[in-house]
Amino acid sequence: MALTQVATNTLTSAASAVSITGIDTDDVYQLHLNNVAPSADGKYLRVRFTESGTANTTSNYDYAQLFLYTSGTLELPGVNGDKVNINNHTNGTGTSETTNGIYTIFNANDSSEYTQMLTESVNLDSSAGVYGSPGGIVFTVASAVDGVSLYYDSGNIATGTFTLYRVT
């Protein structure tokens, strides 16, 4: 397995959202997040898929994820959402309160299949401590997806590196 970088964006100033596009083959893709943090405390990092570079905001996101933290585990399923909280708990402005993860994307370029994403992340929040968010997301629209859009539930993304790879 080899990774070929398709696109990357390292924030040099705060942004309300970051879109990473470049999915244009039927290969598997991976989105890597490094040190993504909000500009304010207590924020959820959210994801949507993009079509022709525009985030799809329809209620077609189903997910099943776990919230694994030092005090236990919670199951977090959902159907017909218009976005998915990709980190399942808040991040803030405290030291190292960030999201880091690898998100594997399947069937994105195939307009006859649903796009699927495997989520794997490690995060830090001062109230929950260290936590992880393994799980999966299905975008229940048979369309060609060309990337993802990430944003916090309010405020801006203050820092982070977002990189999209094609897996060959």
Disulfide bonds with the S-S distance in Angstrom:
none
